[in-house]
Amino acid sequence: MSTPTEKLQKVLARAGLGSRREMETAIANGRVKVNGQVATLGDRIEARDKVALDDRPVTLRGADDVPRRVIMYNKPEGELCTRKDPEGRRTVFDRLPRLKGERWVAIGRLDINTSGLLLFTTDGELANKLMHPSTQVEREYAVRVMGTVGKAQIVAMVEGVMLDDGPARFTDVQEFGGEGINTWFHVVITEGRNREVRRLWESQGLTVSRLKRVRYGNIFLDKRAKAGEWVELSQAEVDDLAETAGLPKRKVPDLTPDEKNRWSRDKHKRKPVQVMRKSRDTRSR
């Protein structure tokens, strides 16, 4: 009987080192070794293989050994969806609770001028499944549009338009009130392409002045997390995401006393954006 193997990038993502795409980049850049040899894209490994990232040994784990935690973060405008920024700008990872021996993996991205719901998980396989175009996970956005929006433009965006990187469409568009440059809509897409929502509106000669993600799958942004804050999702919510991704359900591990203390300290250190702004305004008076 042959020994079961798995794709190297999948195993690395499961070890909590980053998303599968990030691990593919690490392999392509020669940062990963298997049994002392530089790995290449397409390599498959066995459980007994010795793997290192940046010459540091990686502890391999089976799918059932990976803690599946998910947090919801309410991203403010102005933050980058990257781990480190060469210019020193604030990133979404600056505000997240610290982990030992694991990393938060972002489920999708938002550009610097887009706010709202971001999900992070310790389970790289869950992140990969939810982001993959074949899963068709709905993303809902609240959009403020500058300009007069006609019915023909709405119909065009629902039926589909050709963008630089291929056809795109909204699966739903609902008007949410306002007038003139303050007209708000809620739109739904099932892909996570770069600036897709903005580019769809721009294809109709319209400009998006505010953009906020309010839903990812069945997870809605709610009052539990103000701008700049995060909250851990419940067992039911994580199970719902796993079902959407076509993965088996798994118990969300309880926080250890040390983790509870550390997460609580992290939450108090990372004050909500509104509070920070208020304190600055008070000092300026």
Beta strands, then each sheet from edge to edge (+ up, - down):
strand 1: 6-7
strand 2: 32-34
strand 3: 37-38
strand 4: 44-45
strand 5: 51-53
strand 6: 56-57
strand 7: 70-75
strand 8: 105-107
strand 9: 115-121
strand 10: 139-146
strand 11: 161-163
strand 12: 166-168
strand 13: 172-175
strand 14: 183-189
strand 15: 207-216
strand 16: 219-220
strand 17: 230-232
sheet 1: 1+ 4-
sheet 2: 3+ 2- 5+ 6-
sheet 3: 8+ 9- 7+ 17-
sheet 4: 8+ 9- 15- 10+ 14- 13+
sheet 5: 8+ 9- 15- 16+
sheet 6: 11+ 12-
end
